[in-house]
C-alpha cells in the first residue's frame, strides 16, 4: 500500500470532533493544567466578573472595553432604554420607600469649619496643646484666688513679714522653697523690695494673666494690620516698590534702639496708659513679616483666570481682595495668630530685661518681670526654685501654641478636607 493510501485511511478512521467531544476534551485539559486550588480561584474570579448587557448581548467589563476599542461605532447601535432595563438591578439598589430611608440618601452638606475641627482633633498633639493652653488660662484666672497673699499688700507693708503674720519664721531674706503652703516658694531679696517675701505662686499667675491679655491684643493688631497692608501691597502694583523700601528701612534699624527712644518719650505717661504703650511698642513693626508673606501669596494668585475675569466684569478692589484672594490665606492667618501670642509674651520678657516694660511700683506684674527679677544676681543658682514658677508657664505655653499652630496650618487647608 502506498504512502498516500495510508494517509487517506487514517483520515477516514479519525472520529469527527462533535460539540460533546470538544467539551469533554476541554474539561479534561482543565483538570490536567489547573490544580484544584487554582481551579477554585478561577471559579471565584469568574463569579466576581459582572455581566453587562448591551442590547441582546452580554459582556464582561474586559470584553466590553476591548470590543468598543476595536469598533467605536458600535456605541451608536446600542439601545439605551433596553440597556438600563437589563442592568437595573446592578445600577440601583432599593433601600426603602419611607421618608427615613429617603433622608439617608441625602449627602451631608460641606462645612469648612466642621471639617477643620474634625481634622484638627484627630491629631493627638493638637489635643494635648489645647489642654495645656486651656489649663494655663484657667490657672491665670483662678490661680491667684487659691492663695490670699496679695503681693501688692505685702510690698506696701500692710502684711507684716514676721512669725505672727502671713509668713513663717523660716523666712530669711524672703527665700523659702516650695512646700505644702507655698507651692512655688517665696520670692527672695534678690528680686527687689517689691517682690521680696511675696508668694511666687500668686506672682506667677498674676503675671501670666496680664501677659496673656497683652499677647492676645498684640497678636490681633499684628494680624489685622499685616493682612490689610499685605493684601494692598500685593494687589496694588504701584505700592510694591514703596513698601519694599519701607520694609528694608525698618529691618535695618535695631528694634531695641527704637524701643529705648520711644520709652524716653512715653515714660511720663506709663502710670496712666502703661498697657497701651507696651502694646504700641510690641505691635509697631511686628506686622511687617506677616505683610510680606501675604504680599508674596497675593502676587502668586492675583493673575489667575478667575481674578482676571472678575476684573473684566468690573469688580472693585475691596471685593477682589476679600472674596477672591484672602480666603486662600485663611490657614496662614489662623496659624500666625497662634504663634504671635507666645511671640508677644517673649518680646515683653525682653522689654522687661531692659527695664522698658511696666512699672512694677504700679502693681502691673507680667511674666517678664517675674523672670527678669528671678535671674537678678546669682541667687537663682542657690535657689533654683525662683525659676520654676516662670518656666513652668512660659515653656509649656510656647510649645503648646507652636504645635497648635502647626496642626491648624494643616487643618485649615481646604486640600486636606477629603
ABEGO torsion letter per residue (X at the ends): XBAAAAAAAAAAABBBBBAAAAAAAAAAAAAAABBAAAAAAAAAAAAABBBBBBEABBBBAAAAAAAAAABAAAAAABBAAAAAAAAAAAABBBAEABAAAAAAABBBBBBAAAAAAAAAAABAAAAAAAAAAAAAAAAAAAAAAABABBAAAAAAGABBBBAABABBAABBGGBBBBBAABAAEBBBAAAEAAABGBBAAAAAAAAAAAAAAAAAAAAAAAAAAAAAAAAAAAABAAAAAAAAAAAAAAAABBAAAAAAAAAAAAAAAAAAAAAAAAAAAAAAAAAAAAAAAAAAAAAAAAABAAAAAAAAAGBBAAAAAAAAAAAAAAAAAAAAAAAAAAAAAAAAAAAAAAGABBBAAAGBBBAAAAAAAAABEAAAAABAAAAAAAAAAAAAAAAAAAAAAAAAAAAABAAABX
